[in-house]
Amino acid sequence: MFHSVIKGVGHYVPERVVTNEELTHYMDTTDEWIQERTGIKERRFFKEGVDTVSSMAAKAAHLALERAEMEASELELIVFATLSPDYAFPGSGVLLQRELGLTNIPALDIRQQCAGFIYALSVADQFIKTGMYKTALVVGSEIQSNIMELSNRGRNVSVIFGDGAGAAVLKVSTEKGKGILSTHLHADGTHAEELVMMHPGSNKQKRITSKMLEDGSMLPFMNGQMVFKNAVQRFPEVINEALKHHNLSTTDLDLLIPHQANLRISEFIQKSMKLREDQVFNNIQKYGNTTAASIPIAMSEAYEQGKIKTNDLLCLAAFGSGFVWASALVRW
Ligand code: UT7
């Protein structure tokens, strides 16, 4: 029986640090409000002409490949998760492929927002399990600072989100009980418009009008309280589902890496699931919510900090726009 092991993880964040204090110059907000509600102290914003979604992904991928002791030429599949692709089409997967100097392996994009990386991991894992591919590169990369407006309009969105990229290199293995043990994917489109960027979409006769620019409908919209309520329900549900699937419990877990949506959400999960503080990894304080990139960035940082060791049991979990939610259980 084939399954996937994570051979290497890497990340890249743009150089430009944007503090909460800087945001107070653009909108009515305060460092206290942002930290109290979200735990975020600063985030990174991309530099035009330097960072693109695919170039950041390539930097994260190179680090992941180096840690996996593999060459890009050994990759057989690219799965790219993002809500902020370089172009409307083609997807960023092919652009990353080009950046890596590859010309003939499949590359696909996943549009599952905050759960994008786990969905992407699951897709790559299925291809490896069936024996179709032996290696895969899974990335999450986002440039969100240029789709938000730094003004009072939508300030609940623009103080939360940031830019960055993370990557994982998967390789086939036959060693039992190691690597990706299972993935658990869910979606419910009932509330699709509660966290949404509607335009430029295809459901209007004109994809972009001056009215859309003026009335803010080209900006992301988030019903924060509703998203929060659903997140704190779905996270524990999907984490427990993964553990139960293997007859494991929270005490078996070495590290939970939740999607970095809001530090208060992570703290709620930790307390309600009776996890110790050191069982939950958070870095949202430094990067804000980087959507599909947040889990691989966190995994890469946890690895660098020696918080992921051989044989550790890791749970990745996410909830976001769609609504979509997912988890993955990994034996490192
Ligand atoms: O990645 C997954 C997707 N996202 C999430 O998981 C986010 C989930 N939701 C949240 O994290 C929270 O709902 C937020 C942090 C976004 C907002 O916190 P909240 O406690 O739900 O605030 P609220 O939206 O209910 O707004 C409370 C007040 C409002 O003022 P009034 O009406 O009470 O006078 C807002 O206008 O805070 C105001 N407000 C702000 N004030 C200062 C909203 N944004 C800001 C801001 N600075 N940036």
Boltz pocket constraint, residues with backbone or C-beta under 6 A from the ligand:
constraints:
  - pocket:
      binder: B
      contacts: [[A, 28], [A, 29], [A, 30], [A, 33], [A, 34], [A, 37], [A, 38], [A, 114], [A, 155], [A, 156], [A, 157], [A, 159], [A, 160], [A, 195], [A, 223], [A, 224], [A, 225], [A, 227], [A, 228], [A, 231], [A, 260], [A, 261], [A, 262], [A, 265], [A, 289], [A, 291], [A, 319], [A, 320], [A, 321]]
      max_distance: 6.0
